[in-house]
Amino acid sequence: MYNYISGKLVVKSPTYAVIDVAGIGYEVHIPLSTYAKIGDKESCLLHTHFYVKEDAQLLYGFIEKPEKDLFLLLISISGIGPSTGLAFLSSLSAAEIKQAIQSDDVATIQSVKGVGAKTAQRVIIELKDKVSKLEIEGAEVAAVAGMTSDDQRNKQEALEALMQLGFSKPMADRSLKTIMKKHGAGLSVEQLIKLALKN
């Protein structure tokens, strides 16, 4: 029904924004990725999805259209509603979600709050072909660098090990990305952990 909304940004919070359009304030639910990209803008345009259920009519907005397209694909999966769809785009970037789906990375998908193993597998099976058609900036970085699905699995295993050793997830993830960019593809889980511990 509503393709996009453009107007003055009256309220901005990590979970919603209020956009003033001709004196009417529209409350739009947003993911953290959109919150970060809005920044300090006085006005903005959000690509929207109007969601209707028995007890509510809700508007969801995204600063970039590929995020909206990915959100719509996610909520088309049985067991994933709009709240979980927003959780995906708040926990992971659109590029990370696409990469995880294409590389059968169940652990990354399952890391999203409210997503169990069966749902994660369903997301990968049902969306693998569909996400390949989405043009998401940064999603092909791994492929360009020669990173395979094995490299992605090794990175995930190393990430989990580093977290058990006391690293925060953002710190461990950042360290592993730096290592893989510097040393290239083909590193084992053990090599990734050792290099991360040296940094």
N, C-alpha and C positions, 0 to 999 in steps of 0.2 A: 504493500500500500504506500509506504513512504520510502522512496529510493535514497534520499539524502535530506539532511537538514543543515541549513547555513544561517548563521546569525551571530549575535553578540554573546560571548561567553560570560554568563553571570555568576555561575558557581562551578568550581572544578574540585572534585575529590578523587581519590584513587578508585572509587567504584561507580561514580556517576558524574554527569555534568548537566548543568541547566543552560539551555540555549534560548535566548530571547529572540523570537521572530515576530516582528510587528506587534510587540507588546504582549505576546503570549510566551510563557516560559515552558519549554519542553524538557522534562526530565529524561535523560538518556543514560542508560546503563552502559558502562565502558570497561574494557579490560585495562590492566596496568600499562600495557604497551601503548595504548592510546593516550592514557593519562600522561605518560612520560613525553610523548611526542607533541602533545598540545602545548606544553611549556607555559610561557607567560603570554600567550596570544590573547588579544582582546576579543577576537572573533575567530570562528573556525567553521569548517564544513566537515560533517560526519556522515559517512555512508551508513545507512540505517536499515534495521530489520524490525518490523512491527510484529510482535508476538502476542497472540490472544489465547487465553485459557479461561476456564470457567469463572475463576474469581479475580482475574486481573488482565489488563491490557498494558503491555510493556514495550518500550522502545529501546533497542540496543544499537549502539553506534561505534564506528571504527574510523580512525583517521585515514587508513589506507584501504582501498577496495579489496585487495587480495586477502586481508585479514577478515573482512566481512564474508568473502567467498569461502574461506576456510572454516569460519564459524558455522556457516550454513551447512557445509559438508559434515562437520562434527555433530551438529544437532539432528542430522538425518539418521544417525546411528541409534538403534534401540538402546535405551538406558542412559543416553546422554541428553540432558536438557540444557536450556540456555545458561543456567548457573555453572554447570560443568564446562560448557563451551567457553564461557568467560574465564574459568579457572585455567583452562588450557592456554589461552592467550595471555594470561597473567603470569603463569609459571614458566612458559617457554615462548620463544619468539616464533613467528610464523615459519621462518626458515628452519628452526630446530624441529618443529612439529613435522614439516614436510620431509626433512632428512630422516627423522626417526621412523616415519611410516615407510619410506622407500627402502630403508636398510633393515626393516624388520626388528627395530629396536624396541622390544616390548618393555624393557626396564624403564626407558625414558618416558614412554607413554604412560606407564603405570605410576610414575613419580608424581603425576598430577593428582591433586586431592580429589577423592571420590571415584577414582578410576581403579577398578580391580583388574586382575590378570585376564579374565574372560573378556571384559570390555575392551581392554588394551589390544588383545588379539583380534577382536571384531573390528576395531578401528583400522588396524593394519590391513586386514583381509578386504574390507569393504571400500577403503579409500585409496589403496595403493595406486590403482590406475587413474583415479580421479584427481589426486593431488599432483600427478605428473603434468597435468594440463594447466596448473596454476603458475603464473609468473610471479614468483616471490623472490625479492632481492635478497641475495646472500645464501639462498638455498642450494646453489650449485657450487659453493666454495669448496666443499669436501671433494666433490668429483674433480674439480679443476686441479686440486692439489694431489690427486691420485689416491684419495682415501677410499678404501673399499668398505663393504659391510663388515668384514673381519676387523678392520681398523676401528670402526665405530663400536663394535662389541668390546674390543680391547680397551678402548677409551672408557666405556661405561663400567667395565669391571675394575679398571684402575681408579675411576672416580669413587666407586663404592668402597674400595679398599682404603683410599685416602680419607674418606669421611669416617671410617671406623678408626683410623689413626688420629682422629681429632681435627682434621681440616674441615672448614665450613664448605658447603657445596659450591658457592660462588667462587671461593678462593681456589679450590681444587680444580674446578672446571676451567677457570682462567689459566691456571698453571699448565694443565694438560693441552689446552688449545695452543698455548705459546710453544710448548715442547714439540707438538706435532707440526706446527708451522715451521719451526726451526730445523727439525731433524727429518721431516718428510714422513711418508707412509711406511708401514711395515714394522713398526716397533711392537714388541711383545708387551703384555701386561706388566711383567716384571721390570722391563726396561723403562716403561712409562712411570711406574711407581718410584723407581730408583732416581730417575732424573727429576721428578717432582720433589722428592725429599731433599735433593741437593740444592734446589732453588730456594 
